[in-house]
Amino acid sequence: MAQHTKSTFTLNTGAKIPAIGLGTWQSKPNEVREAVKVALQRGYRHIDTALAYGNEGEVGQGIRDSGVPREEMWITTKLDNPWHHRVEEGITSSLKSLGVEYVDLYLMHWPSSTDPNDRKKHLPDWNFVKTWQEMQKLPASGRVKNIGVSNFGIRNLEILLNDPSCKIVPAVNQIELHPNCPSPKLLDYCKTKGIHCTAYSCLGSTDSPLYKDETLLKIAEAKGKTPQQVLLMWGLQRGTSVIPKSVTASRIEKNFELDGWELTPEEFQKLSSLPDRFKVCGDAWLPIKVFFGDDE
């Protein structure tokens, strides 16, 4: 049985991203510092944050509090939408807040170049292709080891990858993935392009309808595991890295108890066949549409 807590996925750059990380979206102030510290001390080696979360400073404190050497961990952060035309400022801000000299992965958070003066508008003279042109300059600086995207569906990946200016294929596409948002077509597409997928909202987020799903609950009960552990295992067995978010020490530990067991092919298939659909993160709040329902 695989030792998932020590597993990594090899990216198209040759870098190895730890299979399990700690997500920090919607983590309240003071809680996230402790969560990061606890996670790293319990063996997590992958921390995911973003400029938009407003918590990079606390994440950085948690990293330092943990006593785990910087080079032993993987840090991902993201460029916020209103910063698309200011990539250099964006990465400088994130590194300063985190208190580190480099990040392992820098993602374009959304394919929307939002106007910083009016969040309901898209910049008239900028788009995510231009943002990627700027991001491609970063790895040479040593401050960013790998670059990638987030919330990119097939349509936008096609636009990016087919643009003549695209010299670096994104190493990662971080997307919402759980049994009620499985996006198999998008996953397969990324695989053919050599793009690794990281699953966010992999537990279906807070108060998820998934936790009332009879199929999931029965599998969890039969295995003597929590529904969360089963959801994480499903994600890992699909070949995606997972970044469950929690600020509770006991849950952070439980979510990491993934060694020495797996879902049977039948259990895996049952979860992959759940009929219900919901998205935690839609695109209604953005000035442009980014999801086109073509990922199934």
N, C-alpha and C positions, 0 to 999 in steps of 0.2 A: 504493500500500500504506500502511496506517495506521501512524502513528508512535505505537505503543501506549504507549511510555514517557512520552509527553507527554499521553496521553489522560486524560480525566476522564469521570465519569458524573454527570449533574445529578440531584440528589435532589429530593424533593417540597417542600423548603424553598427551592430555588434554589441551594443550595450545591453545589459541584463536588468530588466525591471522586476523588482520583487512582486510575486503573485498577489500578495495580500498587503493592503495599505490601510491607513486610517484616513477617512474623509472628515473634513472640518466645516462643511457648509452648514449654516444655521446653528453653529455652536456659539453659545453666548459668551460674552467677555468673562474672564476669570476661569470659566469652565474649560476652555480650549487649551489653555496653558497646561493645566493638570492632565487633561486627556492625552495630549501629545507626550508628556513626560511618562505617564503610566504605560501608554502603548509601547514606547521605545524600550522602557525597562522590562516589559513583558515579552519582548522579542520582535515586535513589529520593526520593519526596516524600510518603510515606505510611508511618507507623509504627503498628503495632497491638500493644497490650499489654493488661494487665488486672490489677486488684488481686489476683486469685487466683494470678497467675503469680509474685508475690513479687519481681518484677524492675523495678518502675516506677522505683526510684531509679537503677538502672544504665542503664535506657533514657534517663532524663533526662540522665545524665552523657554518654552517647553522643551525644545531641542537641547538648549544649553543645560537646563535643569536635569535632564535625563542622564547626563554623564556619558552618553554614547558618542564615540568619535564621529565627527561629520562624515568622514570618508566611508563609514560603515553603513550609511543610510542613503536613501533615495528621496529627494525632495522635488515635488512637482508644484509649480505655480502657473498662473495664467494671466494673459494680457486682457485687460478689461475693454469692453466695447468702445467707450468714448476715448480710448487711448490708441486706437488703431493707427492713426497718423503720427503717433508719438511713441513708436516702439522703443526707441533708445531710452526715453524718459520712463517708460513703463517698467522695463527690466531694471533700470537703476533704482527706481522706487521700491520694487519688490525685494531686491537684494539688500537694500539698506534696511527695510523693515524686518526682514528675516534675520539680518545680522550674519549673512553668509557671503562667501566670495563667488559662489556659483550655484546654479540649480541644475539638477540632473535632467529635468524636462521642463520646457517652457511651451505652453499651449496657447493658441488663439482661442479664447473662451467661447466665442460665438461668431458665426459668419455674418456679423452685422457691424458696420463701421458707423456707430451712433454719433450724432452730433453732440459734443459735450455741453453745448449751450441750450440744447433743446432735445431731451431724451426721446421725444416722439418723432424726431426726424433723423434720417440717414444723411451722412455727409454727401453733398452733391458731387464732389470731385474725388471721392475715395471709395475703395471697395476691398474685400478680403484678399483679392489677388495682389493688390498693392501692399497690403499689410504683410503678406507672405514674402514679398520681395524684400521687405525690410527685415523680417524675422530670419531670412536665410543668411543674413550677414552676421548673426549672433554667434553661431558655433565657433567661428574662427577666432572670436575674442576670448574664448575659454570660460566666459561667464555663464554660458548655457551649453550643456553637453549634447542635448538632443532637442529638436523642435517638433511640434505636432499641432493638432487641431482638436477642437471639441465641438460637439453638436453639429457635425457635418453629416448630412445625408448624402445619398448617391449623387443627386443632381449637382450639389455644390462641390463635391469631390471631383466630379467630372470636369466642371468648369476650372477648378484649380489645377488638376493634374494635366489637363490638355492645354493650359496656357504656356506659350513658349518661355515665359520668364520662370516657370517652375523647374528649378534645378535640383531641389531636394524634395524627395517624397516624404510627407509627414511620417514620423516614426510611430506616432500613436494617434488614434481618434478616440477621445473620451466621450462616451455617449451613455444615455440612460438605457440600462438593460436589466430586465427582470422578467419572470415568466408571463407577466401581463403587458410587457413591452419588449418582445424578444428580438425584433428586427433581424430575422435570419438572412434576408436578402442583403442587407447592409453589411452584416458580418462576413458573408461569403465574398462580397465585393471587396471589402478591405483586405481579406486574406489573399485574393488574387493580385492585389497591388502591393502586398508586403507591408501592410499597415496593421499594427497590433491594436486591438480594442481594449480599453479599460472601461469597466462597467461602473457608472455612478448611479445613485439611488438603487443600488443592487438589492437592497432590502425592501424596496417599494416605498421608502420614506416613512415618516411618522404617521401613525394611524392608518396604515395601508390596508386596503381591502383584501390584500393577499392573506392577511392573518385570520381571515374568516373562511379561507378557501379549504374545503373539506379534503381535497386531494393532498395538498401540502401538509395539512395538519395530521392526516393519517400516516403519511410517509415519515414525518418527524417523530410521531409517537412510536411507530414500528421500529425505528432506528434508535430510539432513546436519545434523540437530538432536539435542539430547539429549531423552530421554523427558520430562524435566522441562519443557523448553521447549514441547514439544508439548502436554503437559497444561495448561500455563498458557495457551497460545493457544486451546485448546478452551474453557477457562473464559471468556476475554475475548470470544471469538466468540459465547458464549451470552448476553452482556450482563451478566456479573457482574464485579465487581472481584475481584482475587486477591491473597492475602497469603502467598506462599510463605515458609516459615521455613528459614533456614540460618544457621549461624555461621561458615561457611567462606568466606573472601573470594572465592575463585575461583568458588564456586557462586553466591554473592550476585550476582557480575557476570554469570555465565552466565544466571541466571534473569531478568536484565534485558535480555538480547539478544533483544528481541521486535519490533524495528522492521524494516519492509521485507519482511516475508513473512507468509503466512497459510496456514491449512489450506484445501484445496479443499473444496467442498461434499461430495464423496464421502468424503474423509478425515474430515471433521467428523462425517458420518453414521455412519461405521464406529465411531468412538469413542463416539458417542451410543448405539450399539446393542450395546455389550459386555454379555454376559448375566450376568457374575458380580456378586455384591453383597457388600459388607462395609462396616461402619461403624468408624471409628477411635474415635469417641466415642459410647458408648451411654449409657443412663440408669440402669443397675443400681446405680451408686454413690450415686444421689440418693434422698431419702426418698419421692419420688413418681415416677410414670411420666410422661415428657414426650414420648416418641415412640410413635406409635400405628400406624405402618406405612401411613399414608394419604397419603404424599407422592409416590408414584409416579404 
